[in-house]
């Protein structure tokens, strides 16, 4: 996971976390996300993610990966 985060950051992408949990039940599900400031960021992210088995989704200015959940260690790594 850290390797993927480092690859995204190497392309100057802003890695972050998105809560893809269920708002009705209140369950939290933190997943990997990339902040999209420019439409070109999507192209850079797709280039890095081409070998990752996931289906990215968009919400607002975030491209998030619902299949890539974030554990406590990865959460700290992203926030550091």
N, C-alpha and C positions, 0 to 999 in steps of 0.2 A: 504494500500500500504506500509506504514512504517513497518508494521508487517512482510510482505513478505521480504522486504529489510533486516530487522533485522535477520530473519531466514537464509537468504542466507549468511549474514556476520557471523552468529554464526557458520557456517560450513567452515569458513575461505575463503569464495568465495569473489572475488573482484567485487562488484557491480559497474556498470558504466551506461552510457547512449549511445545509438546508434541513429543516424539520419537515419530513415527508410523512409525518404521522397522521393519525385520524383525528380531526378536530372534534368529531362527535363523541368519541370515547376518551379523548384527552391523552391517548398514547403517543409518546414521542418516538420518532424514528429518525435519527440524524444520519444523513447521507452526504456523500461528497458532492460538492458543487463548485462551479466556476462563475465568477462575476463577469458579465458581458457588458463592457462599456462601449464597444464598437462592434458592428456586425462581423467584421473581420476576425474578431476573437473566436467566433464560432468555427471558422475555418481552421484556425490554429489549434483549437481544442480537438476538433475532429481528426486532425493529423496525428495528434498525440494518442487519441483514444481508438485509433483504427484497429488495434489488436486486442482491445479490452472487450470482453463479452458483456455488453450492456446496451440498453436503449435509452439514450439521453432524453430528457424532457426539459421544456422551458417554462419558466414562470417569471413574469416581469423581466428583470435584468439578470436572471440566474439560469444557467444551464446546469441541471442537476442529474445525478446518476442514481436512480432509486435502488438499483441492485448492489450498490457499494455502500454498505452501512459503515458508520464510524464508531469505533470503540473508544474507550477512555484515553488510551495511549495515543491514538491517531488524532483525537480531539486536541490533546495538548500539543502535539506536533504541528498541527495546522495553526493553532493560536499563537505559538511561539514566534 
